Amino acid sequence: MQAEENIRDVAAALSRYVGGPLPADLTGTAEAHGLTIGGWVYPSAPEVSPQSPPDLREPGRQLRRAADRAGIVMLMRGDPGWPSGTGADELPCLWVRGDRDVARLLRRAVTVAGVRECTEYGQQVATDLAFDLAASQVTVVCGAAPAAGIDYYAWRAALAHAPQQPVAVAASGLDAESFHGPRELVEHTARRGAVVSAFPPGLPATWSRWSVRDRLLGTFTAATVIVEAAADSRTLDVATAASESGRLVGAVPGPVSSKVSAGCHRLLASGAMTVTGAQDILRALAGPGTAVEATQVFRVYGAASWDDGHWRTRRVPDFAVEATSHREAADLAYEVVFAAHPGAAGATLDAGIVDPAGIYEAVQVASSD
């Protein structure tokens, strides 16, 4: 029990460095926890320090206590509610206010994103799109944004349709001192859905933390819709994350004279789906004939862990399997991933399984199952 608590304390402390450079003397600690150095979570790959790594247990314990005081729950891979098969798999942990079963909230979900400097046209489209998705029992996922912009209007509209449970993703800690978004929406979301962050209490939003948030927005759901974005907008990073991870990307066309539609037009020119309303995205997720097929093609995303003398965790490139259920798809995926090492100690697949209708389930398959 104490060993598990120590692991959680270390993961909490490592989350302070997400999105930025990891100190060289912590490289070994991060790798021992299955974290990748040099990717989007820890962008730089420092020289391994000859010094002994600092003990992160007490700093992490303090962060967890601060989270408890603020009503924030820490989730790790393997916990109930962990959203396997999303960008979260590459993080040390998630911090959540509200419903800790993030995986359940994302079961049928769409990300709606766009620029803060939106037009009245974009505001109306975001509002209608999010409201109609919520009315169709789809979880709307958006950035936990200040009181302006596409994400804000989508967030507000999703909350307007009770009892749907939106998910808002923040670029800072979720405590009152760190997060400066609309408190009323935050509190309402925490009661109905969840506010999620990669960052512990006490960390304000920065440019690099916005980038991490955008990565999560693009990989949390089966589909992402960009409502308005300039040609050089950071919002396009959300679409890139979705596309690179095999998710559906849609964009809303706008006036050719509008600078904040130029990015959407670029996405459309590169193959993104045209979205003019919720029904476009719902039809695309449903696909032809999926309701009557016994065997369907499921998309598998996830992370594999095993022990070969060192505990290792690696992201699995997404692939497809034919199965009759999410669980069967996960079992088949486990066989594929560990085909060369069927008896690997501690072999575990934390998988996100998406069916042809865009329904997501988090499933863990371990060697003992």
KEKE-3310 file (N, C-alpha, C; in steps of 0.2 Angstrom, whole numbers, plus 5000, padded with zeros to 4 digits):
npx = (5004:5010:5020:5012:5007:5018:5022:5012:5014:5026:5023:5014:5023:5031:5022:5023:5032:5027:5026:5037:5055:5063:5071:5088:5093:5081:5078:5080:5071:5059:5058:5058:5046:5039:5038:5040:5054:5058:5047:5031:5026:5037:5047:5061:5076:5086:5104:5109:5110:5124:5122:5113:5096:5084:5073:5056:5045:5040:5038:5028:5018:5014:5008:4997:4990:4987:4978:4968:4963:4957:4947:4951:4954:4967:4972:4978:4986:4978:4970:4952:4941:4951:4956:4960:4970:4971:4979:4982:4988:5002:5005:5011:5000:4983:4973:4958:4943:4927:4917:4926:4926:4932:4934:4921:4914:4919:4914:4905:4909:4914:4926:4925:4932:4941:4946:4950:4947:4934:4921:4905:4898:4905:4903:4889:4889:4897:4889:4877:4881:4887:4876:4867:4874:4875:4861:4860:4865:4879:4895:4902:4918:4929:4940:4944:4941:4944:4931:4927:4928:4928:4928:4923:4910:4905:4907:4898:4886:4885:4883:4871:4862:4854:4853:4866:4884:4897:4915:4929:4945:4959:4973:4981:4984:4970:4966:4959:4968:4976:4969:4960:4948:4930:4922:4909:4905:4915:4912:4899:4902:4910:4900:4892:4899:4916:4931:4947:4964:4982:4990:4996:4989:4993:5000:5001:4993:5003:5012:5018:5010:4998:5000:5000:4988:4980:4985:4979:4965:4964:4965:4957:4944:4933:4931:4935:4930:4934:4929:4932:4947:4962:4975:4987:4984:4985:4975:4975:4983:4976:4968:4979:4984:4973:4972:4984:4983:4974:4961:4944:4943:4935:4929:4923:4916:4919:4916:4926:4932:4936:4948:4949:4943:4952:4961:4952:4948:4960:4961:4950:4954:4964:4958:4950:4934:4919:4909:4894:4884:4878:4873:4881:4893:4888:4882:4894:4901:4893:4892:4890:4878:4883:4875:4869:4878:4886:4899:4912:4923:4935:4944:4959:4968:4982:4992:5006:5013:5026:5037:5054:5065:5067:5054:5043:5034:5026:5019:5006:5006:4991:4979:4968:4955:4945:4930:4917:4913:4918:4926:4930:4938:4948:4954:4959:4967:4977:4983:4989:4998:5007:5011:5024:5030:5022:5022:5027:5032:5020:5013:5003:4990:4983:4970:4961:4946:4938:4922:4914:4904:4909:4909:4917:4927:4936:4948:4956:4968:4976:4990:4986:4972)
npy = (4994:5006:5007:5009:5022:5029:5029:5036:5049:5052:5053:5063:5074:5074:5078:5092:5096:5094:5098:5106:5108:5094:5092:5086:5077:5070:5062:5048:5044:5048:5039:5027:5027:5024:5035:5045:5053:5068:5069:5076:5078:5079:5090:5092:5083:5080:5079:5064:5065:5063:5064:5059:5056:5067:5065:5063:5061:5068:5082:5078:5073:5084:5091:5083:5084:5097:5097:5089:5098:5107:5100:5092:5078:5066:5056:5041:5031:5015:5017:5017:5025:5031:5038:5028:5025:5038:5054:5056:5044:5046:5055:5058:5059:5063:5078:5081:5089:5086:5073:5059:5048:5049:5042:5036:5048:5051:5042:5044:5056:5073:5084:5102:5116:5132:5149:5162:5175:5176:5178:5185:5176:5164:5162:5160:5148:5139:5139:5134:5121:5114:5114:5106:5094:5090:5089:5077:5068:5068:5070:5085:5091:5104:5118:5124:5139:5157:5170:5171:5168:5153:5141:5144:5148:5136:5128:5134:5133:5119:5116:5121:5112:5102:5085:5084:5080:5090:5091:5100:5106:5111:5123:5125:5123:5117:5124:5138:5149:5147:5145:5155:5156:5157:5156:5152:5144:5134:5128:5124:5114:5105:5100:5093:5087:5086:5095:5095:5093:5092:5097:5101:5108:5125:5129:5141:5145:5143:5146:5134:5125:5127:5121:5108:5106:5108:5096:5086:5089:5086:5072:5066:5063:5055:5063:5079:5096:5110:5126:5140:5147:5155:5156:5154:5150:5144:5135:5126:5116:5108:5101:5095:5086:5077:5072:5066:5056:5047:5051:5058:5073:5088:5103:5120:5129:5146:5164:5169:5180:5181:5182:5173:5161:5156:5146:5135:5134:5129:5117:5110:5110:5101:5089:5088:5085:5093:5103:5108:5108:5099:5087:5083:5078:5068:5059:5056:5049:5039:5031:5020:5007:5002:4999:4987:4977:4962:4959:4971:4984:4989:5003:5004:5011:5015:5010:5000:4990:4982:4971:4969:4967:4980:4992:4995:5007:5010:5019:5013:5011:5016:5005:4993:4981:4967:4963:4959:4966:4979:4974:4962:4966:4973:4962:4955:4964:4965:4952:4954:4965:4959:4948:4943:4942:4933:4929:4939:4947:4955:4960:4972:4980:4995:5001:5011:5009:5011:5011:5009:5018:5028:5026:5026:5016:5013:5000:4989:4976:4963:4952:4942:4941)
npz = (5000:5004:4995:4983:4986:4987:4973:4968:4973:4967:4954:4954:4958:4946:4937:4938:4929:4916:4899:4898:4901:4908:4923:4922:4932:4934:4924:4924:4934:4928:4917:4923:4927:4916:4907:4892:4886:4878:4869:4867:4880:4889:4882:4879:4879:4891:4895:4904:4921:4932:4945:4960:4959:4965:4980:4976:4983:4995:4990:4980:4988:4995:4985:4982:4994:4993:4982:4987:4996:4988:4982:4971:4961:4959:4945:4939:4926:4925:4935:4940:4928:4921:4906:4895:4880:4875:4873:4886:4891:4890:4900:4917:4926:4928:4933:4941:4943:4948:4940:4942:4933:4920:4908:4906:4903:4891:4883:4872:4863:4857:4852:4852:4846:4844:4839:4851:4847:4841:4828:4827:4819:4821:4835:4835:4827:4835:4847:4843:4837:4848:4857:4850:4849:4862:4864:4858:4866:4866:4873:4875:4872:4877:4877:4893:4894:4895:4897:4883:4865:4854:4861:4874:4871:4866:4877:4886:4879:4879:4893:4894:4890:4900:4905:4901:4901:4901:4896:4901:4897:4905:4905:4916:4933:4943:4954:4963:4963:4953:4941:4930:4923:4919:4933:4937:4926:4928:4941:4938:4929:4936:4944:4935:4925:4921:4925:4918:4920:4915:4924:4941:4956:4959:4947:4935:4919:4904:4889:4884:4892:4887:4875:4878:4883:4871:4864:4872:4870:4856:4856:4865:4861:4848:4837:4831:4829:4821:4823:4820:4815:4813:4799:4805:4818:4834:4837:4827:4831:4839:4829:4822:4832:4833:4820:4818:4827:4822:4823:4818:4809:4808:4800:4800:4787:4782:4779:4764:4766:4779:4791:4802:4797:4788:4793:4794:4781:4776:4782:4777:4764:4765:4767:4778:4785:4780:4791:4794:4804:4818:4814:4803:4809:4817:4808:4801:4812:4814:4803:4788:4789:4802:4813:4811:4809:4815:4817:4819:4814:4825:4832:4839:4852:4863:4877:4881:4894:4903:4911:4910:4918:4919:4922:4909:4898:4884:4871:4860:4842:4834:4828:4819:4823:4820:4828:4840:4851:4862:4872:4867:4856:4863:4870:4858:4853:4863:4861:4849:4852:4861:4855:4852:4864:4874:4887:4895:4909:4920:4909:4902:4894:4892:4885:4873:4865:4851:4843:4826:4827:4834:4848:4863:4874:4888:4891:4901:4899:4906:4910:4918:4916)
capx = (5000:5014:5023:5008:5006:5025:5022:5007:5018:5032:5019:5011:5028:5033:5017:5025:5037:5024:5026:5043:5061:5063:5078:5092:5093:5075:5077:5079:5065:5053:5059:5056:5038:5036:5037:5044:5058:5059:5041:5027:5025:5043:5049:5068:5079:5092:5109:5107:5114:5127:5119:5107:5089:5080:5067:5050:5039:5037:5035:5022:5013:5011:5004:4991:4986:4984:4973:4963:4960:4954:4942:4954:4956:4972:4971:4984:4985:4976:4964:4945:4940:4957:4954:4965:4970:4971:4985:4983:4993:5009:5006:5012:4994:4978:4970:4951:4937:4920:4916:4932:4926:4933:4933:4914:4912:4922:4912:4903:4911:4916:4929:4924:4938:4942:4950:4947:4945:4930:4916:4898:4896:4908:4900:4883:4890:4899:4883:4872:4884:4888:4870:4864:4878:4873:4855:4860:4868:4886:4898:4906:4924:4932:4945:4942:4944:4941:4924:4927:4930:4924:4928:4919:4903:4903:4906:4892:4880:4884:4880:4864:4857:4854:4858:4873:4890:4903:4922:4933:4952:4963:4980:4984:4981:4963:4964:4956:4973:4980:4964:4957:4943:4924:4921:4903:4905:4919:4908:4893:4904:4912:4894:4888:4904:4923:4936:4952:4971:4988:4994:4994:4988:4998:5004:4997:4994:5009:5012:5019:5005:4992:5001:4999:4980:4978:4986:4973:4959:4964:4966:4952:4938:4933:4931:4937:4928:4937:4924:4936:4954:4967:4980:4993:4982:4987:4970:4976:4987:4971:4967:4985:4984:4968:4973:4990:4981:4969:4954:4941:4944:4930:4930:4917:4918:4916:4917:4932:4935:4937:4954:4948:4941:4957:4964:4947:4948:4966:4960:4946:4958:4969:4955:4945:4927:4915:4904:4889:4880:4879:4871:4886:4898:4885:4882:4901:4903:4889:4895:4885:4877:4886:4870:4866:4883:4888:4907:4913:4930:4936:4950:4963:4973:4983:4999:5008:5017:5029:5043:5059:5070:5065:5047:5043:5028:5026:5013:5005:5003:4984:4978:4961:4954:4938:4927:4909:4912:4924:4930:4934:4943:4954:4958:4962:4973:4982:4986:4993:5003:5011:5012:5031:5032:5016:5023:5031:5030:5017:5011:4997:4988:4978:4967:4955:4943:4932:4919:4912:4899:4913:4908:4924:4928:4943:4948:4963:4969:4983:4992:4982:4965)
capy = (5000:5012:5008:5012:5029:5032:5030:5042:5055:5054:5055:5070:5078:5074:5082:5099:5098:5092:5103:5110:5104:5090:5092:5081:5072:5067:5058:5041:5043:5048:5033:5021:5027:5023:5041:5046:5060:5071:5070:5082:5079:5083:5091:5092:5077:5083:5074:5061:5068:5059:5065:5055:5059:5070:5062:5067:5059:5074:5087:5075:5072:5091:5093:5079:5087:5104:5095:5087:5104:5111:5096:5090:5071:5064:5050:5038:5025:5010:5019:5017:5031:5033:5038:5024:5026:5045:5057:5055:5039:5048:5059:5055:5058:5069:5081:5081:5092:5083:5066:5056:5043:5053:5037:5036:5054:5052:5036:5046:5063:5077:5091:5108:5121:5138:5154:5166:5181:5174:5182:5183:5170:5158:5162:5157:5141:5135:5138:5129:5115:5111:5113:5101:5088:5089:5086:5070:5064:5068:5074:5091:5093:5110:5121:5128:5145:5163:5172:5174:5163:5148:5136:5147:5148:5129:5126:5137:5129:5112:5116:5124:5106:5097:5084:5082:5081:5092:5090:5106:5104:5117:5123:5127:5119:5118:5127:5145:5153:5146:5145:5161:5156:5159:5152:5149:5138:5128:5125:5120:5108:5101:5097:5089:5083:5086:5099:5091:5096:5089:5101:5101:5114:5130:5131:5145:5144:5146:5144:5127:5122:5128:5116:5101:5106:5107:5089:5082:5091:5083:5065:5064:5061:5051:5068:5086:5101:5117:5131:5146:5147:5159:5152:5153:5149:5138:5130:5121:5111:5103:5097:5091:5080:5073:5069:5061:5050:5043:5054:5062:5080:5092:5111:5124:5134:5153:5168:5169:5186:5181:5179:5167:5155:5154:5140:5130:5132:5125:5110:5107:5108:5095:5083:5088:5085:5099:5102:5114:5107:5093:5081:5081:5075:5062:5055:5053:5044:5033:5027:5016:5000:5000:4997:4980:4972:4959:4960:4977:4986:4993:5006:5003:5016:5013:5010:4994:4990:4976:4971:4964:4969:4987:4993:4999:5008:5012:5020:5008:5015:5014:5000:4991:4974:4965:4960:4960:4970:4983:4970:4957:4970:4974:4955:4953:4969:4962:4947:4957:4969:4955:4942:4941:4940:4931:4928:4945:4949:4961:4963:4975:4984:5000:5002:5015:5005:5015:5007:5012:5023:5033:5025:5024:5013:5011:4993:4986:4969:4961:4945:4938:4941)
capz = (5000:5005:4989:4979:4988:4985:4966:4966:4975:4962:4948:4956:4957:4939:4933:4938:4923:4910:4894:4899:4901:4914:4925:4920:4937:4935:4918:4926:4938:4923:4913:4927:4928:4909:4903:4887:4886:4871:4866:4869:4887:4891:4875:4878:4881:4894:4897:4910:4926:4936:4952:4962:4958:4971:4982:4974:4987:4999:4985:4977:4994:4996:4979:4983:4999:4990:4978:4991:4999:4983:4979:4965:4962:4955:4942:4936:4922:4929:4940:4937:4925:4917:4899:4891:4873:4873:4875:4894:4892:4890:4905:4923:4929:4927:4939:4939:4947:4946:4939:4941:4928:4913:4902:4904:4900:4884:4879:4865:4864:4851:4854:4848:4847:4839:4842:4856:4844:4836:4825:4829:4815:4824:4841:4834:4825:4841:4851:4840:4837:4855:4860:4846:4850:4869:4864:4855:4871:4865:4878:4872:4876:4874:4882:4899:4892:4898:4895:4876:4861:4852:4867:4879:4869:4865:4884:4889:4876:4881:4899:4894:4889:4905:4910:4898:4906:4897:4899:4900:4898:4907:4903:4922:4939:4944:4960:4962:4962:4946:4935:4929:4919:4921:4939:4937:4922:4931:4946:4935:4925:4941:4947:4930:4921:4924:4922:4918:4918:4916:4929:4948:4959:4959:4941:4930:4912:4900:4882:4883:4895:4882:4869:4881:4883:4864:4863:4875:4866:4850:4857:4870:4858:4842:4832:4833:4825:4822:4821:4817:4816:4808:4796:4809:4824:4838:4837:4822:4834:4841:4823:4820:4836:4831:4814:4819:4832:4819:4824:4813:4810:4804:4800:4798:4782:4784:4773:4762:4768:4786:4793:4806:4794:4784:4795:4793:4774:4775:4784:4772:4757:4766:4768:4784:4784:4780:4796:4795:4810:4822:4810:4799:4813:4820:4803:4800:4817:4814:4797:4785:4791:4808:4818:4810:4808:4821:4818:4817:4814:4830:4832:4845:4854:4870:4880:4883:4900:4904:4915:4908:4922:4920:4920:4903:4896:4877:4867:4854:4836:4833:4823:4819:4824:4819:4834:4841:4856:4864:4876:4863:4853:4868:4870:4852:4853:4868:4858:4844:4855:4865:4851:4852:4871:4877:4894:4898:4916:4921:4903:4902:4889:4893:4878:4871:4860:4847:4838:4820:4828:4838:4855:4866:4880:4891:4894:4903:4899:4910:4909:4923:4914)
cpx = (5004:5018:5019:5007:5013:5025:5017:5010:5023:5028:5016:5017:5031:5028:5019:5029:5034:5024:5032:5049:5061:5071:5082:5093:5086:5073:5076:5073:5059:5053:5057:5049:5035:5035:5042:5048:5059:5053:5037:5025:5031:5048:5057:5070:5086:5097:5107:5112:5118:5125:5114:5101:5087:5074:5061:5044:5036:5034:5028:5016:5010:5006:4997:4987:4983:4978:4967:4959:4955:4948:4944:4956:4962:4971:4977:4982:4983:4971:4957:4944:4946:4955:4960:4965:4970:4978:4987:4988:5000:5010:5008:5005:4989:4975:4963:4947:4931:4920:4923:4932:4926:4932:4926:4912:4914:4919:4909:4904:4914:4920:4927:4929:4938:4946:4946:4944:4940:4925:4910:4895:4899:4905:4893:4884:4892:4893:4879:4875:4885:4881:4866:4867:4876:4866:4854:4864:4876:4889:4902:4912:4927:4937:4942:4945:4941:4935:4924:4929:4926:4923:4923:4912:4901:4902:4900:4886:4879:4881:4873:4859:4858:4851:4865:4879:4896:4910:4926:4940:4955:4970:4984:4982:4974:4961:4962:4962:4976:4975:4960:4951:4936:4922:4914:4902:4909:4915:4902:4896:4907:4906:4891:4893:4911:4927:4943:4959:4976:4992:4992:4992:4994:5002:4999:4998:5000:5008:5013:5014:4999:4993:4999:4991:4978:4979:4980:4967:4958:4963:4961:4946:4939:4934:4932:4934:4931:4932:4927:4943:4958:4972:4985:4991:4984:4982:4971:4980:4982:4969:4973:4985:4979:4969:4979:4988:4976:4962:4951:4942:4939:4932:4924:4919:4915:4917:4925:4936:4937:4944:4954:4944:4946:4960:4959:4947:4954:4965:4955:4950:4963:4965:4950:4938:4923:4909:4900:4884:4881:4878:4876:4891:4894:4884:4889:4903:4899:4891:4889:4884:4880:4881:4868:4872:4885:4895:4908:4921:4931:4943:4953:4968:4975:4991:5000:5013:5020:5035:5048:5066:5070:5058:5046:5036:5029:5019:5012:5003:4996:4983:4970:4961:4946:4935:4920:4908:4919:4929:4934:4939:4949:4958:4962:4968:4979:4986:4991:4999:5009:5013:5019:5033:5026:5017:5027:5028:5026:5014:5004:4996:4982:4976:4961:4952:4937:4929:4917:4908:4902:4912:4915:4923:4935:4943:4955:4963:4976:4984:4988:4975:4963)
cpy = (5006:5013:5011:5020:5033:5034:5035:5048:5057:5056:5062:5075:5079:5078:5090:5101:5096:5099:5107:5105:5100:5090:5086:5075:5068:5062:5051:5040:5043:5042:5027:5021:5027:5029:5042:5053:5062:5071:5076:5083:5082:5084:5090:5085:5079:5077:5071:5063:5063:5059:5061:5059:5062:5065:5066:5066:5064:5079:5084:5075:5079:5093:5089:5082:5093:5102:5093:5093:5107:5106:5093:5082:5070:5057:5048:5032:5019:5011:5019:5024:5034:5032:5034:5025:5033:5048:5057:5050:5041:5053:5055:5054:5064:5071:5083:5084:5089:5076:5063:5050:5046:5048:5036:5042:5054:5046:5038:5054:5066:5083:5096:5113:5127:5143:5158:5173:5179:5179:5181:5177:5164:5157:5158:5149:5137:5134:5133:5122:5111:5110:5107:5094:5086:5086:5079:5066:5063:5072:5079:5092:5099:5112:5125:5135:5151:5165:5175:5168:5157:5143:5138:5146:5141:5126:5128:5134:5122:5111:5118:5118:5101:5091:5082:5084:5083:5091:5096:5104:5111:5117:5125:5122:5121:5122:5135:5150:5153:5146:5151:5162:5158:5154:5148:5143:5132:5125:5121:5114:5103:5097:5092:5085:5083:5091:5095:5095:5091:5091:5101:5107:5119:5132:5135:5143:5147:5144:5137:5123:5122:5122:5109:5101:5104:5099:5085:5083:5087:5075:5062:5061:5058:5056:5075:5090:5107:5122:5137:5146:5151:5154:5150:5152:5143:5133:5125:5115:5105:5098:5092:5085:5075:5069:5064:5055:5046:5045:5057:5069:5083:5099:5114:5129:5141:5157:5168:5175:5186:5178:5173:5161:5153:5147:5134:5129:5128:5118:5107:5106:5102:5089:5083:5088:5091:5098:5109:5114:5100:5087:5078:5076:5068:5057:5051:5048:5038:5028:5023:5009:4998:4997:4990:4975:4969:4960:4967:4979:4991:4997:5006:5008:5014:5013:5003:4994:4983:4977:4966:4965:4976:4988:4998:5001:5012:5013:5015:5012:5012:5009:4997:4983:4973:4961:4962:4964:4974:4978:4965:4960:4971:4967:4954:4958:4967:4957:4949:4961:4964:4948:4939:4939:4939:4931:4933:4946:4955:4964:4965:4980:4989:5003:5007:5012:5010:5011:5011:5018:5029:5032:5022:5021:5012:5004:4992:4979:4967:4954:4940:4937:4935)
cpz = (5000:4998:4983:4980:4986:4977:4964:4968:4970:4956:4949:4955:4950:4935:4933:4932:4916:4905:4894:4900:4908:4916:4924:4925:4938:4929:4920:4930:4933:4919:4917:4928:4921:4905:4898:4887:4879:4867:4868:4876:4890:4885:4874:4881:4884:4894:4903:4915:4930:4943:4954:4961:4965:4973:4981:4979:4991:4995:4982:4982:4995:4991:4980:4988:4997:4986:4982:4994:4994:4979:4972:4966:4957:4952:4939:4931:4926:4934:4936:4935:4921:4910:4894:4883:4870:4875:4882:4895:4893:4896:4912:4927:4926:4933:4937:4945:4944:4946:4938:4935:4921:4907:4901:4901:4893:4880:4872:4866:4858:4854:4849:4850:4842:4843:4847:4853:4839:4833:4828:4825:4819:4831:4840:4832:4831:4846:4849:4839:4843:4858:4857:4848:4857:4869:4861:4859:4869:4870:4874:4876:4873:4879:4887:4898:4895:4894:4888:4872:4859:4858:4872:4877:4868:4872:4887:4886:4878:4888:4899:4893:4894:4903:4907:4902:4902:4900:4897:4902:4899:4905:4910:4927:4940:4950:4958:4960:4956:4940:4935:4924:4922:4927:4939:4932:4925:4936:4943:4932:4930:4944:4942:4927:4924:4921:4923:4916:4919:4921:4936:4950:4960:4953:4937:4923:4908:4893:4881:4886:4890:4876:4872:4881:4876:4862:4866:4872:4860:4851:4862:4867:4851:4836:4835:4827:4826:4819:4817:4819:4811:4805:4800:4817:4828:4839:4832:4825:4837:4835:4821:4825:4835:4825:4815:4823:4829:4820:4818:4814:4805:4805:4797:4793:4784:4778:4771:4764:4775:4788:4797:4804:4789:4786:4794:4786:4772:4777:4779:4766:4758:4768:4774:4781:4785:4786:4796:4800:4813:4818:4806:4803:4816:4814:4801:4805:4816:4808:4794:4787:4798:4813:4817:4810:4815:4822:4815:4817:4820:4830:4839:4846:4861:4871:4883:4889:4901:4908:4913:4912:4924:4918:4914:4901:4889:4874:4861:4848:4835:4827:4824:4820:4822:4825:4835:4847:4858:4868:4872:4859:4857:4869:4864:4851:4857:4865:4853:4847:4858:4862:4852:4859:4875:4884:4898:4904:4916:4914:4903:4896:4891:4887:4878:4865:4857:4842:4832:4821:4833:4845:4857:4872:4882:4894:4895:4903:4901:4909:4913:4921:4910)
residu = (MET:GLN:ALA:GLU:GLU:ASN:ILE:ARG:ASP:VAL:ALA:ALA:ALA:LEU:SER:ARG:TYR:VAL:GLY:GLY:PRO:LEU:PRO:ALA:ASP:LEU:THR:GLY:THR:ALA:GLU:ALA:HIS:GLY:LEU:THR:ILE:GLY:GLY:TRP:VAL:TYR:PRO:SER:ALA:PRO:GLU:VAL:SER:PRO:GLN:SER:PRO:PRO:ASP:LEU:ARG:GLU:PRO:GLY:ARG:GLN:LEU:ARG:ARG:ALA:ALA:ASP:ARG:ALA:GLY:ILE:VAL:MET:LEU:MET:ARG:GLY:ASP:PRO:GLY:TRP:PRO:SER:GLY:THR:GLY:ALA:ASP:GLU:LEU:PRO:CYS:LEU:TRP:VAL:ARG:GLY:ASP:ARG:ASP:VAL:ALA:ARG:LEU:LEU:ARG:ARG:ALA:VAL:THR:VAL:ALA:GLY:VAL:ARG:GLU:CYS:THR:GLU:TYR:GLY:GLN:GLN:VAL:ALA:THR:ASP:LEU:ALA:PHE:ASP:LEU:ALA:ALA:SER:GLN:VAL:THR:VAL:VAL:CYS:GLY:ALA:ALA:PRO:ALA:ALA:GLY:ILE:ASP:TYR:TYR:ALA:TRP:ARG:ALA:ALA:LEU:ALA:HIS:ALA:PRO:GLN:GLN:PRO:VAL:ALA:VAL:ALA:ALA:SER:GLY:LEU:ASP:ALA:GLU:SER:PHE:HIS:GLY:PRO:ARG:GLU:LEU:VAL:GLU:HIS:THR:ALA:ARG:ARG:GLY:ALA:VAL:VAL:SER:ALA:PHE:PRO:PRO:GLY:LEU:PRO:ALA:THR:TRP:SER:ARG:TRP:SER:VAL:ARG:ASP:ARG:LEU:LEU:GLY:THR:PHE:THR:ALA:ALA:THR:VAL:ILE:VAL:GLU:ALA:ALA:ALA:ASP:SER:ARG:THR:LEU:ASP:VAL:ALA:THR:ALA:ALA:SER:GLU:SER:GLY:ARG:LEU:VAL:GLY:ALA:VAL:PRO:GLY:PRO:VAL:SER:SER:LYS:VAL:SER:ALA:GLY:CYS:HIS:ARG:LEU:LEU:ALA:SER:GLY:ALA:MET:THR:VAL:THR:GLY:ALA:GLN:ASP:ILE:LEU:ARG:ALA:LEU:ALA:GLY:PRO:GLY:THR:ALA:VAL:GLU:ALA:THR:GLN:VAL:PHE:ARG:VAL:TYR:GLY:ALA:ALA:SER:TRP:ASP:ASP:GLY:HIS:TRP:ARG:THR:ARG:ARG:VAL:PRO:ASP:PHE:ALA:VAL:GLU:ALA:THR:SER:HIS:ARG:GLU:ALA:ALA:ASP:LEU:ALA:TYR:GLU:VAL:VAL:PHE:ALA:ALA:HIS:PRO:GLY:ALA:ALA:GLY:ALA:THR:LEU:ASP:ALA:GLY:ILE:VAL:ASP:PRO:ALA:GLY:ILE:TYR:GLU:ALA:VAL:GLN:VAL:ALA:SER:SER:ASP)
# end
